Structures are given as structure tokens and as C-alpha cells.
Amino acid sequence: MEVDEAYAQNRTAATRARAAYARLDLLIKDAAPTAAKHLTRFLSEAMNVRQWRLMVTLANAGMEGIALAGTSRYAPADDVRALQIRQYVALLQRGDQAYLAPTENGIATVRANYPRYGRLYPRVPAPTLVHYSAQRRQPRIAVRPRFGRPPSEGGPTALV
């Protein structure tokens, strides 16, 4: 960076190089405290391994969830209650069968934090998250037709 400043073609380029160097130097100095702050917060709020295993299982099962009787092999009832309190799971009743399903908040947490939990609990498999489209989570994304392709049925028309 100092070389960029020294060999700049004009004063403006030298000023930009100096500003870029100062910005990068500040980011490097602040990186360790910032990472420590975020990791400390994550670790203080992190789920235990049984809760995380249950959340991964629920995320892989989809929004229809799994039978409540089947959750005991992943986590005890206390952990299920803790996840309900945090609003990560919801108890659903279909007929005479009770199901445990992930909530939007639970899926968002799994989606946002699975790399961190993967490093924290490496023996728990990563969630597949194939049941949840990115467009459903981010409604701002518009589906635009590709040029030169025929329009899909019921979708927007493509320019040919």
C-alpha cells in the first residue's frame, strides 16, 4: 500500500492510496476485538449439541416437521421446551398425532449459523436446507426471464 502511494501518478491517486492504507490498517486493528465480541455473544447464546442436532433434523425434515415421539432420540423434553421458548420450534397437532416443526425464526437461525455450529459441534451433520428456497426468505429477489429461452408455463414471458 505504501508502494502504491509512493508510485502514484498524481496527487489524487496518492491520496486515495493513503486513504485505502489507513482504512485497511484500521480494519486490521479492529478485527480481533470485533471477532471476540461476536464470538463471545454467539457462545453465550449457543444451543447445546442436543438442541442443535434436533434443529438440524427438523430443518432437514422440512416445515411439516417430525413426530413428537421421535424427538426423544435427538434431545430430551427439556431441550425441546427450551427451543419452544426461543421460538425455534412449534408443536403442531394433526389428528391424534403431535408434530414438532421448525419456525421461520428457527430456520433463519439454522441458515445463518450453521457454519459456526459446524465448527462448534463437528460430529453433527450440516443441514441440507433444500426444502427452503432463497426467494422465500428474501422476497426482494425478482425472478427474471432468461433471454432466448421459451417462457415457463405460468411464469413471466421471456423475450425471444
C-alpha positions in Angstrom: 0.0 0.0 0.0 2.8 2.4 0.8 4.3 1.5 -2.6 1.0 2.5 -4.3 1.3 5.9 -2.6 4.9 6.4 -3.5 4.5 5.5 -7.1 1.2 7.2 -7.7 0.8 9.0 -11.0 -0.7 12.2 -9.4 -1.7 13.7 -6.0 -5.3 12.3 -6.2 -4.1 8.8 -6.7 -1.6 9.2 -3.8 -4.4 10.5 -1.5 -6.6 7.5 -2.5 -3.8 5.1 -1.8 -3.1 6.7 1.6 -6.8 6.6 2.5 -7.0 2.9 1.4 -4.0 2.1 3.5 -5.5 3.9 6.6 -8.8 2.1 6.1 -7.2 -1.3 5.8 -4.9 -0.6 8.8 -8.0 0.3 10.9 -9.8 -2.8 9.9 -6.8 -5.0 10.8 -6.5 -3.3 14.2 -10.2 -3.7 14.9 -10.5 -7.3 13.6 -9.5 -9.1 16.8 -11.8 -7.2 19.3 -14.7 -7.3 16.8 -14.3 -11.1 16.3 -14.0 -11.7 20.1 -17.2 -9.6 20.7 -19.2 -11.5 18.2 -17.9 -15.0 19.2 -18.5 -14.3 22.9 -22.1 -13.3 22.1 -22.6 -16.4 19.9 -21.1 -18.7 22.5 -23.2 -17.3 25.3 -26.4 -17.8 23.3 -25.5 -21.0 21.5 -27.6 -24.1 21.6 -26.2 -27.2 23.2 -25.3 -30.2 21.0 -28.6 -31.9 21.6 -30.7 -28.8 20.7 -28.5 -28.3 17.6 -28.9 -31.9 16.5 -32.7 -31.6 16.8 -32.8 -28.3 14.9 -30.7 -29.9 12.0 -33.1 -32.8 12.0 -36.1 -30.6 11.9 -34.6 -28.3 9.2 -33.8 -31.4 7.1 -37.4 -32.7 7.6 -39.0 -29.5 6.3 -41.8 -27.4 7.5 -44.0 -30.5 8.1 -41.7 -31.5 11.0 -41.3 -34.8 12.7 -43.4 -36.8 15.1 -43.0 -35.6 18.7 -42.5 -39.1 19.9 -39.4 -39.4 17.6 -37.7 -36.3 19.0 -36.6 -38.1 22.2 -33.6 -39.8 20.4 -32.3 -36.3 19.4 -33.0 -34.3 22.5 -34.8 -34.6 25.9 -38.0 -32.8 26.6 -36.2 -30.0 28.5 -34.3 -29.1 25.3 -37.5 -29.2 23.2 -39.1 -26.8 25.7 -36.0 -24.5 25.6 -36.3 -24.4 21.8 -40.0 -23.6 22.1 -39.3 -20.8 24.5 -36.7 -19.4 22.0 -39.4 -19.8 19.3 -37.2 -22.0 17.1 -39.8 -24.9 17.0 -43.6 -25.1 17.2 -45.7 -28.0 18.4 -48.4 -28.9 15.8 -51.4 -31.2 16.2 -52.6 -33.2 13.2 -55.3 -35.6 14.1 -54.2 -37.5 17.2 -50.5 -37.1 16.4 -48.3 -34.3 17.7 -45.5 -33.0 15.5 -42.6 -30.7 16.1 -41.8 -28.3 13.2 -39.2 -25.6 12.8 -40.5 -22.0 12.8 -39.3 -19.3 10.4 -37.1 -18.0 13.2 -35.6 -21.4 13.8 -34.9 -21.9 10.1 -33.3 -18.4 9.9 -31.1 -19.3 12.8 -30.0 -22.6 11.3 -29.4 -20.9 7.9 -27.4 -18.1 9.5 -25.3 -20.0 12.0 -24.7 -23.5 10.6 -21.0 -22.8 9.7 -20.4 -21.7 13.3 -22.2 -24.6 14.8 -20.3 -26.9 12.4 -17.1 -25.8 13.9 -18.5 -26.0 17.4 -20.1 -29.4 17.0 -18.2 -31.2 14.1 -19.9 -34.6 14.7 -23.4 -33.2 13.9 -24.0 -33.3 10.2 -24.7 -30.0 8.4 -28.3 -29.2 7.5 -29.2 -29.6 3.8 -31.8 -26.8 3.7 -33.1 -28.0 0.4 -36.7 -27.5 1.5 -36.3 -23.8 1.8 -35.8 -21.6 -1.3 -33.7 -18.5 -1.0 -36.5 -16.5 -2.7 -38.9 -17.4 0.1 -36.5 -16.0 2.7 -35.7 -12.9 0.6 -38.8 -11.7 -1.2 -37.0 -8.8 -2.7 -35.4 -11.0 -5.3 -37.3 -10.9 -8.6 -37.3 -13.8 -11.0 -36.4 -12.5 -14.4 -36.7 -14.5 -17.6 -33.6 -15.5 -19.5 -33.4 -14.1 -23.0 -33.6 -16.6 -25.8 -35.4 -19.3 -23.8 -39.1 -20.2 -24.1 -41.3 -18.9 -21.3 -42.1 -21.3 -18.5 -45.7 -22.3 -18.0 -47.5 -19.9 -15.8 -44.4 -17.7 -15.4 -43.3 -14.5 -16.9 -42.8 -14.3 -20.6 -39.3 -14.4 -22.0 -38.1 -12.2 -24.8 -37.1 -14.5 -27.7 
